[in-house]
């Protein structure tokens, strides 16, 4: 629920979780607000490396890491980060393109120093990233999200999703369709006489 602004439940279900006030109930549903939701795209200046899943989940559960300023990573970041206390007043992220169907995310980042761009989309090893056109590692952040290290300054960051099996199946489908379409006129009586 790190980035979920609202939670919707059927009216008969009452969420009794502290920190999620009911915003309203109407026409068979209840809407609860998460006032501590983090932005979908955020820059953080700190990282805590925790390499074991149970310890990551424990840190997330007990709130020992302030995820607004620090990302939990499973491996060290490729850049030396200044730490959670760094001044982030000039930092900003502007979304240029976000197409989850085609797996393309483009943002402009303005960072006052080395940062991690954390994107609240599920991490998967098929994601690739570039920073100013140069390949960059996609890190798993906060157990489920993806992150990219960016140096200080103004940068263009692009994330793309590429799955070899999906690409191969698209090629096979296109070739199969072309073969069928090419073969149809040669059928006796043509397609319309079936």
Residue, then its C-alpha position, 0 to 999 in steps of 0.5 A: x500500500x506504499x503508493x495507493x492513495x485510496x482503498x475501495x471496499x464493499x460497503x459491508x466491509x469496514x476497514x479498521x486499520x489505523x491510519x486509513x480514515x474513511x473518506x466516504x461511503x456511498x452506493x454500496x462502497x466505502x472509500x478509505x484514504x491513505x494519507x501517507x501514500x508515496x508518489x508514484x515517481x520519487x527521488x530518494x537520496x538514501x539506500x539501505x541494502x537488505x539482501x534477505x526477503x524476511x528482513x526486507x518484509x520486516x523492515x517494511x512492516x515495522x516502518x524502520x526505514x523512511x521510504x520517502x527518503x530511503x529505498x530498500x535495495x537488495x544490492x548496493x546502488x551503482x552510485x554513491x548516494x549522499x544519504x537520507x539527510x541530503x537536501x532534496x529541495x531542487x529535486x523533481x520528476x516530470x513524466x514524459x510518457x507512461x504506457x503500461x500496455x507497451x511497457x514504456x516509461x519516460x521521465x525527466x529528472x532534476x536531481x541536486x546530487x546522486x539519487x535513486x528514481x523509484x517507480x512504483x511499478x512492479x519490478x521484473x528482470x525484463x525491464x531495461x533502463x537508460x539514463x541519457x541514452x546510456x544503459x543503466x541497471x534496474x534495481x529492485x527497490x522496496x521489495x516490489x518496485x523498480x529503481x534506477x540510479x541517476x547522477x546529479x543534474x537534469x537527465x532523461x530516464x527511459x524504462x522499457x519492458x522486453x520479453x523475448x517469449x512475447x516478442x517471438x510469439x508475436x513474430x510467429x503469429x504475424x508469420x502464421x497470419x501472412x501464410x494463411x492470408x497468402x493461401x486463402x485465394x488458392x483455395x478452390x472456390x475462394x474464401x467466400x464460397x466456404 
